[in-house]
């Protein structure tokens, strides 16, 4: 099978890591598969996409001092009126279509669209229209959670053969009742009218194994508890890192591994390192490769993180005791609420983060009883289900 994937690393690691899981699943479960990726925004080096696919950086990178940043381009479907912007978009579309025509994919996959955060409404429909007319391939959407704008129904109807939602159905649908209007109505119409196209695959991850991949990242024997702190791939919620360093002063017998994230600047990293100076129970690092991140989480007694898709699904896979600090987005808050149903976890609102509150939450998570609800193993079969759906097209 020949697969082409469009995705954009805009500002978080969540959906970019999901792309890595997607292409790994294709390579693992579909024999002799070939993959090309259109990299619409510069991807962090911690994601080894080039090990699994041919990666083509698209001209005028969006979100990396490119289209979206340079002239405040509307990411949510706003009309692009600048002639210069129009020329950039035409150049990008021509670049991708030339490669697609030569590659002749069996499947063209759009990540984070059309049921995600339709960031790329301004760019994808013209490309999808041309693919529909000139290439004999199926078109598939790949999303981690549900969202629907005014244009979503029309896009699914016009272009898509499948929408793969990489979450268990019960998990993905549970927050739908909280979605505000008119988004809730838009989503309900899509789920009603395209039942056959929308498939809930389960979580998409490369099933990491606890303790696998090398020695522990924590010191041996010197500390009673290991605490892993991560704020994900962006640069928001600086309070988590600062509060964790301050909390470490109160818990000298706990070791804190604090991962600032790949988007952290050299200047900010140096500032966090200065805060931790003299604390022998703290290690501050900028970023971890995926397998090292998994190992750090698996070996921790408590994990402190935000409420992103990939972090939460790994917390659930490893069944960790956790402190979840959902960022201001509704989607992270809903996900954090669901975590409480399945894990011994504490949720701390991002506006309430402090050394004292974090210290209290970590202690509570350490001794919290495990919820009665069990996490089904099938929830983590997203890779095999995804491969099966692609092969059935």
Secondary structure, DSSP 4 states (H G I P E B T S, - for coil): -EEEEEE---S-SHHHHHHHHHHHHHHHHSTT-EEEEEESSPPPTTS-GGGTSEEEEPSS-TTSSSHHHHT---TTS-----HHHHHHHHHHHHHHHHHHHHH--SEEEEET-SSS--TTHHHHHHHHHHHHHH---EEEEEESS----TTHHHHHHHH-SEEEE-S-HHHHHTTGGGPPTTHHHHHHHHHHHTTTTEEE---------TTTTSS-SS-SSS-SEEEEEE--SSS--HHHHHHHHHHHTT-TTEEEEEE--TT--HHHHHHHHHHTTT-TTEEEES---HHHHHHHHHT-SEEEE---HHHHHHHHHHT--EEE---SSHHHHHHHHHHHHHSSEEE--GGG--HHHHHHHHHHHHHPPPPS----GGGG-HHHHHHHHHHH-
